[in-house]
Amino acid sequence: MDEKKRRRRLLWKLDTHILPPLALLYLANFIDRSNVGNAKILGLATDLGLSNHQYATALSVFFVFYVVSELPSNLVLKRMTPKFWLPFLVFTTGVIVMCIGFVRTYGQFTALRALLGIFEGGLYPGSLLVLSSVYTREELALRVGIFYASASLSGAFGGLLARGLSSINTTSVVDGSWRWIFIIEGIITSGVAVGAYFFIPNSVDTAPFLTPDERAYAKQRLEASYQTSVLASGKAEQFQWSEVRRGLFSLQLFFTGTVYFSICCALFSFSLFLPSIIQSLGYTANEAQLLSVPPYAVASAVGVFTAFISDRLRVRGVISLFALPVAIVGYAAIARVESSVTKYGLTFLMASGVYGSVPPILVWILNNSAGHYKRATAGALQVCTANMGGIVAAFLYPNDEKPNYKKSHNIILGVLCYAWIGTALNVLHIWKINKDKAAGKYDKYIGYGDDREPSFKLVM
């Protein structure tokens, strides 16, 4: 069998056995994170007697615990095994979400949001780490793009589901249609987690759907892509604090982390408040649920497209430099136009630019980090930094900013402008490192078997 056919056959098996369960887990996970936006306009805040500040605080508490749990979860992933750990996190998430449907007080709501953050936090960086240990650097962006598309699709699916559940008749036990959003989605999430357990492998070395020859070939491809001496020697990599420090003090981590933080301020505020933004344009709650679907659907397609182009051209930050201005234009315009129809149309630009810029940024630090524990640290800390944007986002769209949300939109506009600048600076930083490697300034690292090797060209 020739090399091209062999590679295509392997990728088909990886794409059909690993991507679907991970994407479904993240779809369920992200719905459970953003469904509070749909529940809010159906009466959650009113029924629980939440002030605007209490509602924002409960949202921010979720992100605080979400961020705290990410790095520890990534570091124990290898010991706990992806097959068990990722479905376990999502199953527990589903149970917690279902319980939110029965809360009666602000304290109960906030406590369950904190628990939700603890168990949701590990799935996202863990899934990215699994994907980076299955696909080569040149193949990763497209697969992450498909994986991440489930986040934007969750907004569309969540809006449709919320609209359907809002028509459920109330009972003495569940006295609000918003409660059914959490109960039904929690049950679905736990069911998805149970199913995913039977499909996710721990590694390409043990994947039951691959033949022994395909497992050896898959491992060989990873060795060639990441050029790690540990992989090449066939020995299991041992935990070292020096690798954690290398990931922690990387300048690339600073740039990609702060850029992703800025993007997440936009992304999380969009997912949390899009129904409220659309409702403020003069639509009813039910209409707002349905109208929130199309922007997410378009954004998911744009995200996959930018990921495909990123892999095809083998560049990361450069692609985001073209995607981010789409969102920047959307936020700049929506804060300054009066027409409700135009404002709704601009939500498509906002969603497309934000979601389209994420896949290249996500895989950038993973592509440029060799060694499991350095990659696990850098990848998790990038996501940790980024998800702090959720804490900020929770307070960005208060009710007293209705109906125009001009100040809120302008804040997002500002952080997205920084995201563009930070991305450009990281591109220049990586260009300088590659130039120095070519000039022999990294020759002292020959034989280290990691991303400092002169032959390891960083992706721009």
N, C-alpha and C positions, 0 to 999 in steps of 0.2 A: 504494500500500500504506500503510495507516494506521500510526502510530508504534508502537502496541502490538504489532501483528503483525510489524513490521519488527524490533523489539527481540527478540521471541521467536525469530524465525528466526535472528538473529545469535547469540543465546545458545546455541541448539541446536547450531549449528556449532562454536562455541567449546568447549562442554561435551563434545561427542563427538569432537573432534579433538585437544584439548590436555589435558584432565583425565585421560583414560585412560592415555596413555603416561607422564605425570608420576607418577600414582598407582602404576602398575606399577613404575616405577623406585624409588619410595620404599618400596614393599612389599618388593621384593628387597633394597634397601639396609638396611631395618630388620631384616629376618630375619637378614641377615649380621651385624648388630650384636648381636642378642640370642640368637642360636643357641648361644652359649657357655654360657648357662644350662641349655639342654637337654643339651648335651654333658657338662656337669659331672656330672650325676647318672647319666650312662651310662659314666663312668670316665675322663674327660679328666684330671682332677687326679691320680687314682691312677696312670694309665699314665705320665704325665709326671713323677711324683714331686713334685708341687707342694705346698708347704705352704700353709696358709690365707693367709698374708701374701703369698707369691709369686703366688698366684692373683689376689688383690685388686690387687696392684701391676701385673700384666699388664693387668687391666681398666682401671686408672686411666691407664696409659701411653697406651692407645687414646684416652681422652677428652682427654688433654693435647694430643696431636697433632691430634685432631679440632678442638679449639677454636682452635688456632694457625692452621689452614688456612682457617677460614671466611671471615674478612674479606678476605684476599688473593684468594680464589677469587671472591668476589662482585664485587670491583673489576675483575677481568679478564674477568668473564662477558660483558660487552658486546663487548669486543674479540675474544674467542675464539668468540663466538656461542653462544647456548643450544643450538642444534641439534647442535653438535659437543661442547661442553664437558660438558654434563650426561650424555649417554650415555658419553662417554669416561671420566668419573669412575666411573660404575657398572660399566663393562666391566672397568676395572682392578681395582675392588673385587672383582669376581667371581673374577678370576685369583688375587688374594691370598688370598681365602677358600678357594679350592680348595687352595692350597699349605699352608694351616694343617692340612689333613687329613693331611699327611705329616710334620709336625714330630715331633721325638724328644726335644727338650730344652726347658727353661725359657727359655733364651736365644733359641732359634728362635721359640718361641711369642710371646715378648714383642716381638721385632723385627718379626714379621709383624703383630702387633696395632698396633704403632706405624705401620707402612705403611698398614694398614687405616684408621687414624684420619686420616691425611693425605688419602687419596683419598675417604673418605666425607664429610669435613667440608664440602665445597662443595655437595653436592646439595641439602641441606635449605634453607639460606638462598637458594640460587640458584633453586630451584623457587618459593619464596615470592615472590621478586623478579619472576620471570616472570609469575606469576599476578597480581601487583599491577599489572603493565604491560599486562594483557589485560582485566581486569575493573574496573568502577568500584568506588568505595569502598563503595557500598551493596550490591554483589553479591559482595564478596570473601569474607566469613566463611563462607558456605555452601560455596563452592568449596574453600576451605582446609579446611573441616570434612570434606568428601568426600575431599580429598587426604590429610588426616591420619588418616582412618579406616583407611587402608591400613596405618598403623603398628600400630593395635590389631588389625587383621585379621592382620597378620604374626605376632602372637603366637599366634593360633589356628591359622593355617596352619603355622607352625613347629612347634607342638606335635604336630599330626597327622603332619607329615612326619617329625619325629624319632621318633615312635612306629613309623611304618612302616619307617624305615631301621634302627631298633634290632634288627630281626629278620633283617637281612642276615647271611649266613654270612661269617665272617672268612676272610681269605686270608693268605698269607705277606707280601704287599705291604702290605695294609691290615689291620692286626691288631686292630682295635677298631671296634665299631659306631658309636661316636661320631665316628670319622673320616669315615664316609660322610655325616654331616650336613653337614660343611664341603665335601666334594668335590662332592656332588650339588647342594647349594644354590649353590655357586660357579659351576658350569656353567650352572645355570638363570639366575643373575644376569647373567652375560655374554651369554647368549642374549637376555634381555629388553632389555639395553642396545643390542644390534645392531638389534633390531626398532624400538626407540624412536627411533633416529636418523632413520628414514624418515618419522616422523610429527610430531615437534616442530618448529614454525616458529620463526624468530628473532624475529618481532614480528607484530603485526596488519597492519603495512604491507606485509609480504612473504608473508603466509600464503597458500599456493597454493589452499586450499580456500575462500577468500573471493573474491567477485567484486570488481572495482574499486570499485563503489558501496558494497559492504559494508565494504571496507577503509577508505574515507573516513568512513563512518558510525561504524565502531569507533573510529577516531582522534578523531572529533568528540566522542564520548561521554566519552572519557578526558580531553579538554581541559576539558569542562564539569565533570567530577567533581573533577579535581585543580587546575583553575584556574591552570595554569602558563603563564607567558608564553612559555617556550621551546616548549612544545607548540603554543601558539596561533600562534606565528610560523612554525611549520613547519621551524625550524632544529634540527639535531642538538645536543643538550646537550653542552657541553664540560666536561671534568673540571676541577674547582676544589677546591683544598684547603679553601677557606672552607666549602664544602658538607659536606666530611668533618668539619670542626670543628663545624658546626651539628648534625650527627648525633651526634657524640661527646659533646658537652656538654649534651645535652638532658636536662632533669629527668624528662621522660616516659621516656627510656631507662633512667634509674636505677630508676624504679619498676617498669616492665614487665620490665626485665632481672632485677632481684632477685626479683620475683614469679615469673617463669618459671624462674629458678634453683631456687627453693624447690619449685615443682611438679615440676621435672625430677629433683630428689633422690628424690621419690616415684616418678615415672614410670620412671626408669632402674633403681632398686632393684627395682621391681615386675617389670620385663621381664627383669632379670638373675637374680632369685632366686625368682620365683613357683614354678617347679617344685620348688625346694628347700623353700620354705615349705609347699607342699602335701604333699610327701613326708614332712616332719617331722610331719604330722598322723597318720601311720600307714599311708600308702599306699605301694605299691611304685613303683619308678621308672617303669614302663610306665603304671601308673594315673595317676601324677602328670602324665605327658605329656598324657594325654587330658583329665584334669580341668583342665588349664590353658587349654583351649580355650574353654569357655563364658564365663568372665569377660571375655575379650577380645572375644568376639562381641557380648556385651551392651554393652560399653564403646564399640565402634565405632558402634552404633546411637545411643547417647546422645550421642556426639560430633557426629554429623551433625544430630541434633535440636537441640542447643544452638546449633550454627552456623546452622541455619535460623531459629530464633527470634531470634538475634542480628541477622541480616540483615533479618528482617521488622520488628523493632522499631528497628533502626538504632542499637543500643547494643552495647558490647563489655564493658567492665569490670563493668557492672551484672549481666550474665548470669553472669559468673564468680563474683560474690558469692553467687549462688544455687547454683552447681554445686559450689564448693569445700567447703561444709559437708557434702555427701554423703560425700566422701572423709574429712573430719575425723571424722565419726561412725564410719566404718568402721575407721579406724586407732585411734581411742580405744577402741572396743569389742573389737577383736581382741586387744589387749594385756591384756584384763581378763576374758575369758570362758574357760571350760575345754573346752566341747564342741567336738570336731573338726568336726562337721557345721555348727555355728554359725559357727566360724571360717572354714570354706570359704565359707559364704554371705556372710560379710562381705567376702571378696575381690571380690565383685561390686560392693559399695558403693565399695570402695577404687578399683577400676579405673574405674567409671563416673564418680565425682567427679573423678578426676585427668584422665582423657582427655576428659571433658565440658567441663572448664574451659579446655583448651588452645586450641581454635580461636579464640575471641574474643580471648584474650590475644595470640595469634600475629599477628593482623591489626591489632591496636590501633595499634601504632607505625607500621605501614605506612600505615594510613588517615590518620594525622595527620602524615605527612611528604610534602611535595611537592617534586619534583625527583628525578631518577634517582639521583644520587650521594649526596644526603642520605638518601634512602630506602634505598639499598643499604648505606650505612654504619650507619644506625640499625638496620635489619633484621638485618644480619649481627652487629652487636655485641650485640643482644638475644639472638640465638641463641648467640653465643659465651659470654656470661655464663651463660645457661641451661645450656649443656652442661658447664660446670664442675661442675654438679650430678652429672654422671656420675662425676667423680673422687671426690666424696664418697660417692656411692651404692655404689661398688665395695667400700668398707670397712664398710658398714652392717650387713650380715647375715653375720657370721662363723659358722663351724660351732659355736663354743663357746656361741653364743646359743640353739642348738637346745634343746628343740623349740618354745619359746614365742616367742622373738625379742622379748621384752617391751621391752628397751632399744631395740632397732632400731625397732620400731613407734612408740615414744614420741618418738624423734628425728624421724621423719617427721611425726608429729602436730604437733610444735612448729613445723617449717618451714612446714607447710600453714597453721597459724594465722597466721604472719607473712604468707603469701601473701594471705590474706584482708584483713589490715590494710593491706598495701602496695597492693592493688587499690583499696581504699576511698580511700586517700590520693591515688592518681592520678586517680580520679573527681573528687575535690574540686579537685585542681589544674587539671584540664581545665575544670571548671565555672567556676573563677575566670578562666581565660584567655578563655573565651567571653564571660563577663560584662564583662571589660575591653575586649574588642573592640567589644561593643555600646555601651560607654560612650565610645568614641572614643580609647582609650589606645593603640591600634595604628594610628592613622591615618597615622603617619609611614612605615608600610610599604606604603602604597598604591602600586601599580605594580611592586612587587617580583616579583610573579608566583609566590609560593611560599606555604607554609603560614602565614606571618606576615601575609598579607593580611587585613584586617578582615572581608572577605566569606567567608573560608575558615573555616567553623565546624568545630571539632574534635569528633570523635566520642567520646562518653562510654561 
